[in-house]
Amino acid sequence: MKNLLFVLLILSISCSPEGETNESKTARNFVEVSEIDTSIKPGDNFFMYVNGIWYDTAKIADDQSGVGSYSFLNIPQKKLLENILEEISRAENPAGSIEQKVGDFYASGMDTEAINSRGFEPIKPILEEIESISDLPSLLSFVTDEIKSNSESIIGLGISPDAENSSINIAHFSQTGLGLPDRDYYFKSDSSTLAIQQAYLDYLATLFQLTGTDESTALKNARSVYAIEKKLAESHKTRIERRVVKENYHKMAVSELDKKQPNIRWSSMLDQLGLDADSVDVRQPAYYETLNSMLKTVSISDWKNYIKAHTLSSYAEVLSKPFEDASFAYEKVISGQSTQLTRAQQMVQKVDRQLGFALGQLYVKRYFNEDAKKRVLDLVNNLQKAFESRINQLDWMSDSTKTQAKEKLYAITKKIGYPDEWREYDVSIDPTKYFENVLALRKDQSQYQLDKFGKAPNKLEWGTTPSTVTAYYNPSLNEIVFPAGILQYPYFDLYADDAINYGGIGMVIGHELTHAFDDQGAQYDKDGNVKNWWTEADYEKFKGKTQQLIERYDTFTVLDSVHVKGAMTIGENTADNGALYIAYEAFKLTEQGQDTTKIDGFTPDQRFCLSIARIWRVKTRDEFLRTYVNTNSHSPAVWRVNGPLMNFDPFYAAFNIQPGDVNYKSEAERIKIW
């Protein structure tokens, strides 16, 4: 959320090119009956019952790691963006306009002849700065300057609301410094992880060689970088440990940090960044304690190798082809894709990443239908009412906590389609200077973030671009966000029946609403502060129910032997399970939800469930899936369908699920939280 089928899917009313007739829109079959595998019992594997024929025939393109809905629906989405960029990059646009900036940035990146002719010349001034480092102060000064270029190495800085006072933005420092996907990759010894470790070492060595280091020295340097990273990784909290909000919030006086960790030079770093802070949040203190020690125990020459490797890695994709190829050689071991994206599609990603809200304005103007925004807002409001009803019916929550929960529910800010206030980019873009454009945009992005410090959060700001197929809940601002990109089939269509839309975008809306009450969201109050609004007894009951989900999902397997990590995915699993009941209860308030008329041979309740299985229809490469299970907080697609449905009473009735079916659970075994 790739093949030709999905290019066709984006032509729904919510994102449809001008000129398509209403007749063609209403002719869609929202349930693809021909793709249902009737040889599979719904109670054995509903994901494959709905998607099996598609799954067995779908082809993953060589330049992709997967195909299907959700994040992979961004693949045809990027073709629409490519069309926009190709058009405006050839046009004469007014200087300083968003069309000029977006078009010229795209054009500069498409000029591969000029980029390749420069080799690594654009980054030489930065490498010379690294060579001039002679002591700890100059090392930390360089690291800080790179933060201002939005290129981090050993310091992980973010500016966002104070967890205990959400009305003000403060500086947060998080663990960082690694090149592998996760800290656990440094300590596992299975064959797939060892292959990734070796690919990473090869990548680092290649980067050194491409900038003039001989092969033997390059390998030695790569190993020294890896050794530093592994030592830093030992101090990292695991992804599961980072889910405990209060244990990842440590507001500390800068004066105290200067005393405890003098080698980091906290005051000097903050001054250099222009942050007048007397206290900061150190989210994972153990990392910075280890870093403080290592800054003295690791030689300056080894640190210079480390900084050089991370700098080269940060810029590799915007240098000449040998650097880009080296980066891909490492990434493909993780993703499984065998060929790189076309240059145009690479540039679509880069424009979306660095000028995303400028490009987003052009996307919304061309493809987004305002009627979709109104309709989805109606769905959000209906789901809020259904969620309130669910809260009122809970037998495990006291009335006082229910009151607090409902206050938080109705305090949620709803953002749909695109921002009310568009992000601006204070940069000059030259169509002949790609690297310089990238650097200017990185500096602009860093300054944009630094400028938030000490101010109230901008509640009009968005954390994703409008064209992206995604949705999110932000606990610090107590907001839910649904970009234009996700308001398309199979998630939403103005001409679909209610069963399809409530099982589609309704499921997504319910998911994001439930995030306000998952294991992390439940720790924030209605104003976005980390604050306990539960009675002690209610919270213990809540934790007991989430523990049941953790244990259930721990039993789910992918790739035969790889297990879902229940504790790491508990937030998303809670949201998936809650969303089913909330979306269904909202659906039952509609005329069709109360009817039994069949469409395409299926009842409204059956179509609701079919839509749920359709929106998570995904097929991925094994390499990608292994990395996903180890690093992603969501369960794999098959378990985003089968896992929640085995707890969903209406599913049992709709498809006559019986004892003996593989995924059958007795009523007592069905886990229900919200």
C-alpha positions in Angstrom: 0.0 0.0 0.0 2.7 -3.3 -8.8 2.0 -4.8 -11.9 -0.4 -3.5 -14.5 -3.4 -4.4 -12.4 -2.4 -1.9 -9.8 -1.8 0.9 -12.3 -5.5 0.4 -13.2 -6.6 0.4 -9.6 -5.4 4.0 -9.0 -8.0 5.2 -11.4 -10.7 5.4 -8.7 -12.8 8.5 -8.2 -10.7 9.7 -5.3 -7.6 9.9 -7.5 -8.9 9.9 -11.0 -7.6 11.8 -14.0 -9.9 14.3 -15.6 -12.1 13.0 -18.4 -13.1 9.6 -16.9 -16.9 9.2 -17.0 -19.1 8.4 -14.1 -20.4 5.3 -16.0 -16.8 3.8 -16.1 -16.4 4.5 -12.4 -19.7 2.8 -11.4 -18.9 -0.3 -13.5 -16.2 -1.5 -11.1 -16.5 -4.9 -9.5 -15.4 -4.2 -6.0 -15.2 -7.9 -5.1 -13.0 -9.7 -7.6 -14.8 -13.0 -7.5 -12.5 -14.6 -10.1 -9.6 -14.2 -7.7 -11.2 -16.0 -4.8 -9.7 -19.5 -4.2 -12.7 -21.6 -3.3 -10.5 -24.6 -2.7 -9.4 -22.9 0.6 -11.9 -22.8 3.5 -12.4 -19.3 4.9 -11.8 -20.6 8.4 -8.5 -22.2 7.4 -6.8 -19.2 5.8 -9.1 -16.3 4.9 -6.2 -14.2 3.5 -5.5 -16.9 0.9 -9.2 -17.7 0.4 -9.7 -14.1 -0.8 -6.3 -13.5 -2.4 -5.0 -17.0 -3.3 -5.4 -17.0 -7.0 -3.9 -13.5 -7.3 -1.1 -14.5 -4.9 -0.2 -17.6 -7.0 0.0 -15.6 -10.2 1.2 -12.2 -9.1 4.7 -11.4 -10.3 7.1 -9.2 -8.3 9.1 -7.0 -10.7 12.9 -7.3 -10.6 13.2 -3.8 -9.3 10.8 -4.3 -6.4 10.7 -6.2 -3.2 6.9 -6.9 -3.3 3.6 -6.3 -5.0 0.1 -5.6 -3.8 -1.8 -3.1 -1.6 -0.8 -0.8 1.2 2.9 0.4 0.9 3.2 -1.4 -2.5 0.3 0.7 -3.8 2.9 3.5 -3.7 4.5 1.9 -6.8 1.8 2.9 -9.3 1.3 6.0 -7.3 4.9 7.0 -8.1 4.1 6.6 -11.8 1.6 9.4 -11.4 4.2 11.5 -9.8 6.7 10.7 -12.5 4.1 11.9 -15.1 3.9 15.2 -13.2 7.6 15.6 -12.9 8.3 14.8 -16.6 5.8 17.4 -17.7 6.9 20.3 -15.5 10.6 19.6 -15.8 10.2 20.4 -19.6 8.2 23.5 -19.1 9.2 27.1 -18.6 8.1 27.8 -15.0 8.2 31.1 -13.0 11.4 31.5 -11.0 10.8 30.5 -7.3 7.5 28.7 -8.0 6.9 25.2 -6.7 6.8 24.1 -10.3 10.3 25.5 -11.0 11.8 24.1 -7.8 10.3 20.6 -8.3 10.9 20.5 -12.0 14.5 21.7 -11.9 15.4 19.4 -9.0 14.1 16.5 -10.9 15.9 17.6 -14.1 19.2 18.0 -12.2 18.9 14.4 -10.9 18.0 13.1 -14.3 21.2 14.4 -15.9 23.2 11.3 -15.1 25.9 12.2 -17.6 26.8 15.4 -15.6 26.5 13.5 -12.3 28.8 10.6 -13.4 31.4 13.0 -14.9 31.9 14.6 -11.5 32.6 11.3 -9.7 33.0 12.0 -6.0 34.3 15.6 -6.6 31.1 17.1 -5.0 31.8 15.5 -1.7 35.6 16.2 -1.6 35.2 19.4 0.5 33.4 17.4 3.2 36.0 14.6 3.0 38.8 17.2 3.4 37.0 18.5 6.5 37.1 15.0 7.9 40.8 14.7 7.1 41.5 17.9 9.0 40.0 16.5 12.2 42.8 16.2 14.7 41.2 15.9 18.2 37.9 15.3 20.0 36.6 18.9 19.8 37.1 19.1 16.0 35.5 15.6 15.6 32.4 16.7 17.6 32.3 20.0 15.7 32.2 18.2 12.4 29.5 15.8 13.6 27.4 18.8 14.7 27.8 20.6 11.4 26.6 17.5 9.6 23.4 17.5 11.7 22.8 20.9 10.2 23.1 19.2 6.8 20.5 16.6 7.9 23.2 14.0 7.9 23.6 12.2 11.3 26.2 9.8 12.5 26.7 9.4 16.3 24.2 11.9 17.5 20.5 11.4 16.9 18.6 14.7 17.3 14.9 15.4 16.9 12.7 18.4 17.8 9.2 17.5 18.9 6.8 18.1 21.8 7.9 17.4 25.4 6.3 14.2 26.5 5.2 15.7 29.8 4.3 19.2 28.4 3.1 18.8 24.8 2.6 22.5 24.4 6.3 23.1 23.8 8.9 21.5 21.5 12.1 20.4 23.0 15.3 18.6 21.9 15.2 14.8 22.0 18.4 12.7 21.7 18.0 9.1 20.6 20.3 6.1 20.1 21.8 6.0 16.6 25.1 5.3 14.9 24.4 1.9 13.2 24.5 0.9 9.5 22.7 -2.5 9.8 18.9 -2.5 9.9 18.7 -3.1 13.7 21.0 -3.6 16.7 20.2 -7.4 16.7 21.8 -7.8 13.3 25.2 -7.4 14.9 24.7 -10.3 17.3 22.8 -13.0 15.3 24.7 -15.8 13.5 22.0 -17.4 11.2 22.9 -17.6 7.5 20.7 -14.8 6.3 22.0 -12.4 8.9 25.6 -13.4 8.2 25.0 -12.6 4.5 23.7 -9.1 5.4 26.7 -8.5 7.7 29.1 -9.5 4.9 27.3 -7.3 2.3 27.5 -4.4 4.7 31.3 -4.9 5.2 31.7 -5.1 1.4 29.7 -1.9 1.0 31.9 0.0 3.5 35.1 -1.3 1.9 33.8 -0.3 -1.5 33.1 3.2 -0.4 36.6 3.6 0.9 38.0 2.2 -2.4 35.9 4.6 -4.5 37.5 7.6 -2.8 41.1 6.4 -3.3 41.9 3.9 -0.6 43.7 0.7 -1.6 41.8 -2.6 -1.3 43.7 -3.9 1.8 43.4 -0.6 3.7 39.8 -0.2 2.7 38.9 -3.6 4.2 40.8 -2.8 7.4 38.9 0.5 7.6 35.6 -1.2 7.1 36.3 -3.6 9.9 37.2 -0.8 12.3 33.9 1.0 11.4 31.9 -2.2 12.0 33.7 -2.8 15.3 32.7 0.7 16.5 29.1 0.1 15.4 28.9 -3.3 17.1 30.1 -1.7 20.4 27.5 1.1 20.1 24.9 -1.6 19.3 25.5 -3.3 22.6 24.1 -0.1 24.3 21.0 0.1 22.1 17.6 -0.7 23.6 15.7 -3.3 21.6 12.6 -2.3 19.6 10.5 -4.0 22.3 12.2 -2.1 25.1 11.6 1.2 23.2 7.8 0.6 23.3 7.7 1.6 27.0 7.2 5.3 26.7 8.2 6.5 30.2 11.4 4.4 30.1 12.4 6.2 26.9 11.9 9.7 28.3 14.7 11.2 30.5 14.7 15.0 30.7 18.1 16.0 32.0 19.8 19.3 32.7 22.5 20.2 30.2 24.8 21.3 33.0 24.5 17.8 34.5 25.1 16.1 31.2 28.3 18.2 30.7 29.5 16.8 34.0 28.5 13.2 33.5 29.4 13.0 29.8 32.1 15.7 29.2 33.4 14.0 26.0 30.2 14.7 24.2 30.5 18.4 24.9 26.7 18.9 25.2 26.7 22.7 25.7 29.1 23.3 22.8 27.0 21.1 20.5 23.7 22.8 21.5 25.3 26.3 21.0 26.6 25.3 17.6 23.1 24.1 16.6 21.6 27.4 17.9 19.5 25.7 20.6 19.3 27.7 23.8 18.4 24.7 26.0 18.9 24.3 29.7 17.5 20.7 29.6 17.0 18.0 26.9 15.4 14.6 26.7 17.9 11.8 26.4 15.7 9.0 25.3 18.2 6.1 25.7 20.9 7.3 28.2 22.9 4.0 28.0 23.8 4.8 24.4 25.2 8.3 25.3 27.0 6.9 28.3 28.7 4.3 26.0 29.4 7.0 23.3 31.0 9.3 26.0 33.3 6.5 27.0 34.1 5.4 23.4 35.0 9.0 22.4 38.0 8.6 24.6 38.9 4.9 24.2 38.6 4.8 20.4 41.4 6.5 18.5 40.8 9.6 16.5 41.9 7.8 13.3 39.3 5.1 13.8 36.6 7.7 14.5 37.7 9.5 11.3 37.2 6.3 9.4 33.8 5.8 11.0 32.7 9.4 10.2 34.0 9.1 6.6 32.1 5.8 6.1 28.8 7.2 7.4 29.2 10.4 5.4 29.9 8.6 2.2 26.9 6.3 2.9 24.7 9.3 3.6 25.5 10.8 0.2 26.2 7.6 -1.9 22.9 7.7 -3.7 23.4 11.2 -5.0 26.9 10.7 -6.3 28.1 9.0 -9.4 27.0 5.6 -10.6 29.7 3.5 -8.8 28.5 4.9 -5.4 24.9 4.3 -6.3 25.7 0.8 -7.4 27.6 0.1 -4.2 24.6 1.3 -2.1 22.2 -0.9 -4.1 24.5 -4.0 -3.8 24.0 -3.8 -0.1 20.3 -2.9 -0.1 19.4 -5.8 -2.5 20.6 -8.3 0.0 18.1 -6.9 2.5 15.2 -6.4 0.0 15.7 -9.3 -2.4 15.1 -7.1 -5.5 17.6 -7.9 -8.3 17.6 -4.7 -10.3 17.5 -1.0 -9.5 14.6 1.2 -10.1 14.7 3.3 -13.3 16.5 6.6 -12.9 13.1 8.4 -13.2 11.6 6.4 -10.4 14.6 6.9 -8.2 14.2 10.6 -8.8 10.5 10.5 -8.0 11.4 9.1 -4.6 14.1 11.7 -4.0 11.8 14.6 -5.0 9.0 13.2 -2.8 11.5 12.9 0.1 13.0 16.4 -0.2 10.3 18.5 -1.8 7.4 16.3 -0.9 4.9 19.0 0.0 5.6 21.1 -3.1 5.1 18.0 -5.3 2.1 17.1 -3.1 0.4 20.4 -4.1 0.7 19.4 -7.8 -0.5 15.9 -7.1 -3.6 17.0 -5.1 -4.5 19.6 -7.8 -4.3 17.0 -10.5 -5.6 13.8 -9.0 -7.6 14.4 -5.7 -11.4 14.8 -5.6 -12.7 17.0 -2.8 -15.8 14.8 -2.5 -13.5 12.1 -1.1 -12.4 14.4 1.7 -16.0 15.0 2.7 -17.1 11.4 2.5 -14.1 10.1 4.6 -14.8 12.8 7.2 -18.3 11.3 7.5 -16.8 7.8 8.0 -14.4 9.1 10.7 -17.2 10.8 12.6 -19.3 7.6 12.3 -16.4 5.5 13.6 -15.9 7.8 16.5 -19.5 7.3 17.5 -19.1 3.5 17.2 -15.9 3.6 19.3 -17.8 5.5 22.0 -20.4 2.8 21.9 -17.7 0.2 22.2 -16.2 2.0 25.2 -19.6 2.2 26.9 -20.1 -1.6 26.5 -16.7 -2.6 28.0 -17.1 -4.9 30.9 -13.5 -4.6 32.1 -13.3 -0.8 32.4 -14.7 1.4 35.2 -17.0 4.4 34.5 -14.3 6.9 35.6 -11.8 5.6 33.1 -14.5 5.3 30.4 -15.1 9.0 30.8 -11.5 9.9 30.3 -11.3 7.6 27.3 -14.3 9.2 25.6 -12.8 12.7 26.2 -9.6 11.6 24.5 -11.6 10.0 21.7 -13.5 13.2 20.8 -10.4 15.4 21.3 -8.6 13.7 18.4 -7.8 16.1 15.5 -8.7 14.8 12.0 -6.6 15.5 9.0 -7.8 14.3 5.6 -6.4 14.6 2.1 -3.8 17.3 2.4 -2.6 20.1 4.8 -4.6 23.3 5.3 -1.2 25.0 5.4 1.5 24.0 2.9 5.2 23.6 3.8 7.4 26.0 2.0 11.0 25.4 0.9 13.4 28.3 1.3 15.9 27.1 -1.4 17.2 28.0 -4.8 17.3 25.1 -7.2 19.7 24.9 -10.2 18.8 22.4 -12.9 22.6 21.8 -13.5 23.8 21.1 -10.0 22.2 18.0 -8.5 24.5 17.5 -5.5 24.4 21.1 -4.5 20.6 21.0 -4.7 20.4 18.0 -2.4 22.7 19.6 0.1 20.7 22.9 0.0 17.5 20.9 0.6 19.0 18.9 3.4 20.2 22.1 5.1 16.7 23.6 4.7 15.1 20.5 6.2 17.5 20.6 9.2 16.9 24.3 9.8 13.1 23.7 9.4 13.3 21.2 12.3 15.7 23.3 14.4 13.4 26.3 14.1 10.7 24.4 15.9 12.7 24.4 19.1 11.2 26.2 22.0 7.9 26.9 20.2 4.4 25.5 20.4 3.9 22.5 18.0 2.4 23.5 14.7 -0.8 21.6 14.7 -1.3 22.2 11.0 1.9 20.4 10.1 1.8 17.0 8.5 4.3 14.1 9.0 3.7 12.5 5.6 3.3 13.8 2.1 -0.2 13.9 0.6 0.6 11.4 -2.2 1.8 8.7 0.1 -0.3 5.6 0.6 -0.3 5.5 4.4 -2.1 6.7 7.5 -1.0 7.5 11.0 -1.8 8.5 14.6 0.4 10.9 16.4 0.0 10.6 20.2 1.9 13.8 21.1 -0.7 15.9 19.1 -3.6 13.4 19.5 -4.3 13.4 15.8 -5.1 11.0 13.0 -4.0 11.6 9.4 -5.3 10.1 6.1 -3.4 11.5 3.1 -5.0 11.7 -0.4 -2.8 8.8 -1.4 -4.7 6.2 0.6 -8.1 7.5 -0.4 -8.3 5.3 -3.4 -9.3 1.7 -4.2 -9.0 -0.8 -2.6 -9.3 1.4 0.5 -11.9 3.8 -0.6 -14.1 4.7 -3.6 -17.1 7.0 -3.7 -18.9 4.6 -5.8 -18.4 1.5 -3.7 -21.0 0.1 -1.4 -20.7 0.7 2.4 -19.5 -2.8 3.1 -16.4 -2.2 0.9 -15.6 1.2 2.3 -16.2 0.3 5.9 -14.1 -2.8 5.5 -11.5 -0.7 3.6 -10.9 2.8 4.7 -13.2 2.2 7.7 -10.8 -0.5 8.9 -7.9 2.0 8.5 -9.7 4.7 10.3 -10.6 2.3 13.2 -7.0 1.2 13.2 -5.6 4.8 13.7 -8.3 5.6 16.3 -7.4 2.5 18.3 -3.7 3.6 18.3 -4.8 6.3 20.7 -5.6 3.4 23.1 -2.9 0.8 22.3 0.0 -0.1 24.6 1.8 3.2 23.8 -1.1 5.5 22.9 -2.9 4.6 26.2 0.0 6.3 28.1 -0.9 9.7 26.6 -3.8 11.9 27.7 -6.1 13.8 25.4 -3.7 16.7 25.2 -0.7 14.5 24.1 1.0 14.4 27.5 2.4 11.2 29.0 0.1 11.0 31.9 -1.8 8.2 33.6 -5.6 8.7 33.1 -6.5 5.1 34.1 -7.5 3.7 37.4 -4.8 1.2 38.6 -7.2 -1.8 38.4 -8.3 -0.8 34.8 -4.8 -0.5 33.5 -3.8 -3.9 34.9 -6.8 -5.4 33.1 -5.8 -3.7 29.9 -2.2 -5.0 30.2 -3.5 -8.5 30.8 -5.5 -8.3 27.6 -2.6 -7.0 25.6 -0.5 -9.8 27.0 -3.0 -12.3 25.6 -2.5 -10.7 22.1 1.3 -10.9 22.5 1.2 -14.6 23.3 -1.2 -15.3 20.5 0.8 -13.5 17.8 4.0 -15.1 19.1 2.6 -18.4 17.8 2.1 -17.1 14.2 4.8 -18.1 11.7 6.0 -16.8 8.4 8.6 -18.5 6.1 7.9 -21.8 7.9 10.1 -21.1 11.0 10.3 -17.3 11.5 7.8 -16.2 14.1 5.9 -12.9 14.4 7.3 -10.9 17.4 4.2 -10.4 19.5 5.7 -7.9 21.9 7.2 -5.7 19.1 4.0 -5.7 17.1 1.5 -5.3 20.0 0.6 -1.7 19.2 -0.3 -2.5 15.6 -2.0 -5.8 16.5 -4.2 -4.0 19.1 -5.1 -1.5 16.5 -6.0 -4.1 13.9 -8.2 -6.1 16.3 -9.9 -3.0 17.7 -10.5 -1.6 14.2 -12.5 -4.6 13.1 -15.2 -4.2 15.7 -15.2 -0.4 15.5 -15.5 -0.3 11.7 -18.1 -3.1 11.8 -20.3 -1.4 14.4 -20.2 1.8 12.4 -21.1 -0.2 9.3 -24.1 -1.6 11.0 -25.4 1.9 11.5 -25.7 2.3 7.7 -28.7 1.2 5.6 -26.7 -1.5 3.8 -25.2 -2.7 7.1 -28.7 -3.4 8.3 -29.7 -5.1 5.1 -29.0 -8.7 3.8 -29.1 -8.0 0.0 -26.3 -9.8 -1.8 -23.9 -8.2 -4.3 -21.7 -10.4 -6.4 -23.1 -13.3 -4.5 -22.0 -12.1 -1.1 -24.0 -10.6 1.9 -23.0 -7.2 3.3 -21.2 -8.8 6.2 -19.3 -11.1 3.9 -18.3 -8.2 1.7 -17.1 -6.3 4.7 -14.7 -9.1 5.6 -13.7 -9.6 1.9 -12.7 -5.9 1.8 -10.5 -6.3 4.9 -8.6 -9.2 3.3 -8.3 -7.2 0.0 -6.7 -4.1 1.5 -3.8 -6.1 3.0 -3.2 -8.1 -0.2 0.6 -8.2 -0.4 3.2 -10.6 -1.8 6.9 -10.0 -0.9 10.3 -11.5 -1.5 11.6 -13.7 1.4 14.6 -11.5 2.0 12.3 -8.5 2.4 9.9 -10.4 4.7 12.8 -11.6 7.0 13.9 -8.0 7.5 10.3 -6.9 7.9 9.6 -9.4 10.7 12.8 -8.3 12.5 12.3 -4.5 12.1 8.7 -3.6 11.5 6.1 -2.9 14.1 3.3 -4.3 11.9 2.6 -8.0 11.5 3.0 -9.5 8.0 0.0 -9.0 5.8 -1.4 -12.6 6.2 -1.6 -12.1 9.9 -3.1 -8.6 9.6 -6.1 -10.5 8.1 -6.2 -13.9 9.8 -5.1 -12.8 13.2 -7.9 -10.2 13.9 -10.6 -12.2 12.2 -10.1 -15.3 14.4 -11.2 -12.9 17.3 -14.1 -11.4 15.3 -17.6 -12.9 16.1 -19.4 -11.6 12.9 -16.7 -13.3 10.7 -17.7 -16.7 12.2 -21.4 -16.1 11.5 -20.8 -14.6 8.0 -18.7 -17.5 6.7 -19.9 -20.3 9.0 -16.6 -20.9 10.6 -16.7 -24.2 12.6 -14.6 -26.2 15.1 -11.9 -28.0 13.1 -11.2 -25.1 10.9 -7.5 -24.2 11.2 -8.1 -20.6 12.6 -11.2 -21.4 14.6 -11.2 -20.1 18.2 -13.9 -20.8 20.7 -15.8 -17.8 22.1 -13.7 -18.0 25.2 -10.5 -17.9 23.2 -11.4 -14.9 21.1 -9.4 -11.9 22.4 -11.3 -8.6 22.6 -9.9 -5.4 24.0 -11.7 -2.4 22.5 
